[in-house]
Amino acid sequence: MTDLITEQIAKIRDSIPESVRLIAVTKTVSVEAMRVAYQAGIRDFAENRVQEAAEKYPQLQDLSDITWHLIGNLQTNKAAKALQLFEWIESVDSLKLALRLDHLAGELGCQPQVCLQVKIIPDPNKFGWTIPELLAELPQLNDCQHLKIQGLMTIPPLGLTESETLDIFDRTRELAETIRQQNWTNIRMQELSMGMSEDYPLAIQKGATMIRLGRIIFGQRRS
């Protein structure tokens, strides 16, 4: 297992631009496997659930240069704990959550980096803003003084063709450019978090700056 993880990380790194941030998704992955990935050069780790991260976090305190990312749906009642664990929250999917995080970040004295999660086409299985919803709520998001809004995150629906997936990523990039041109004071569009194990090469074609890879690094996930 150690050799497989190390080889996969090396292979992926060789195939992607240096500018693309490789984030290892460690949902159900053991702390031991995470240490192997760390030894292979991974410094960004992503979890879907606050509770799982809370269990792993103390076991990896000796690896002080890890950056933790939250990529799963965050309930507002777990927002304070998330701010204590994660430097990046890539799954900010509603104005209600953004305002809650902003309020709590002010109380905690932190400035989390966040991405706004968007649904480019309707998908009942995904969270996030539609394009019209996000554009309408940008003024309120711009008032969030304690969040460092850095870009967009998206997850295409399952079952799309390659061309349909490319279109999702392209429209996400175009949306980021539209927002960038509006010159908000507190909203930056430097990051595009898009692309997972099955579609990350397509995401990179369309400008992804961060890719979230789990299965292709660690093998099939335990249920």
N, C-alpha and C positions, 0 to 999 in steps of 0.2 A: 504493500500500500504506500509506504514512504516513497519508494522509487517512482511509482506511478504518478503520485501527486507532483513530485519534483519535475518529472519529465513533462507532464501536461502543462505546468506553469511555464517551463522554458519554451515549449512549443508555441504556446499562445503568445508569449512575449515576443518571440521571433516573428510572429505573423501580424502584429499590430503596430501602429506608429508609436513612437516613444511618448508622444504627447497625450495618448489615451490612457486614462487612469483605470487600472485593472482592480476591480473590487471583488473579493472572494465572498460569495454568499454562503454562510455557514449554518443555515437552518438545519437542525438535527445532526450537524457535524460535530464530532468529538473535539474536546480541547487538544487532545494529542494530535489529531489531524491538522488542526489550526496551527499548532506549533511547527509542524512539517512545512506547511505553506509559508509560515513566517521565515523559516530557515531558507526557503526557496526565493525569498525576496518580497513576499506580499506584506504590505503594511496597512492596507485598507480591508476591513472585514465588515460584512453586512449581515444583519439579523432581521427577521420578519416580525419577531415578537419581543416585547420589552422584557417579559419574564425570563425567556431563554437567555437573553443577553445579561440579565442581572445575575444569573447563575454562573455564567462563564467569566464575566468581568473580573471578579476577584481572583480567579485561577490564572489570569494572564497579566496580573499587575506588574510582573517583572519585565514585561515587554512594553516599555514605557512609550515607544514611538508608534504604537498602533493607533489608527484612526477608526472609530466605530461609526457605522452608518445604519440608520433605521430605514428599511425599504418596505415594510408592511404597514397595513392600515393601523393607525394610531387612534385609540379612543381618548376622548378628552380627559377622562378620569385617570389615565396613565401618563398624561403629558408631563407632569412634574418629574416623575421617575425617568422618563425618556430624556429629558433635558440633563439629568444628572449622569446619564450613561453615554449618550451619543453626541458626537461633535457635528454630525450631519444627520438631518432628518429629510430624506428625499421624497417622502410620501405625505407631504402636506397637501391635503386633497379638498379642503373647504375653507371658506372664510372663517367659519366658526372655530375651526382648529387653529388657524393662523392667529386669530385674535387671542385665543387661550394661551397658545405658546408665547406670544409676545408679552402678555401680561405676566405670565410665570417667569419668563426670562428676565424681565425687569426686576422681579422680586428676588430671583436667584443671582442676579448680577452676571449673567452669561449672555453670549451672543451666538446662538447656534447658526450654522450654515444650513440653509434649507433649499430644496427644490419644490416647485409647485407641480403637483401631479395632474396631468391632463388626459382626458379621453377624447381622442381625435374623432373617433366614430362611436356610435352608441354600443355599449357593452354592459349588460346587466351584471356581469361577474367582476367588473373593475370599478374602483373608486376614482374620483377626480373630477375636475372642472370640465365642462364642455368649452369649446372655444368662445362662444358668445358669453357664457357665464364668467369666464376668467377675464375677458376684456372689460366686462361691465364692473367687475369688482377690483380692478387694479387700483383705483383711487384709495379704497380702504386698505388694501395691502400695502400701498406705499406709505401709509401712516404707521405701519408697524416699525417702531424705532429700535427694537431689540433683536429683530430677526435679520440675518444677512441673506436676503433672497438672491440666490446665485444663478438660477436657471430653471429648466423644466425637466420633469421626468415623465416618461410614458411607458406603457406596457401594451403592445398590440393584442387584440383578441386572438384566441386560439383558432387554428384552422384556416388562416389566410394564405393566399398564394404568395410567392416571392414578390411579385410586382405590387400586390396589395400591401404587404409589409413595408416595402420600400416607400410606398406612398404615405403610409402613416409616419414614418421617420422624416420624410421630406416635409410633410405638413407641420410636424412639430418644430423642425428647424425654421420654417417660414414664420410660424407663430412667434418664436423667440425673436426673430429679426423684427417683426412688426412691433413687439413690445419694446425692444431695444431702441427703435427709432422714435419712440414716444418720450424718451429722455426722463424717465422717472428718477427721483432723487435717491430712493431707497430700494429700487428694484434693478438688479443687474441680470443680464442674460448671457453670462460667460460659460455656463455649463449646460450640456445636454446629456442627461442620464438616460440612456436608452440602449437596448441590446442585451440579450441574455444568451444562454448556452446555444440555443438553436438558431439565433438570428443576429448575433453580434457583428459578423462581417458586413451584413446589410446596414446595420446601424452606423458602423464606422464610415461606410460609403456616403452616408447622409449627414455626417458631421458630429457623431457622438463624441463626447469628451470623456465620458465615464461609462464603462460597461460592467454589468453585474453578472458574474459567472459562478455557478455552483456545481451543477451536475458534471460539466465537462472537466472540472478540476478534481472533484472529490468522488465521482461516480454516482450511481443512483442513490437518491435520498432515502433514508429510512423513514417509514411512515410513523 
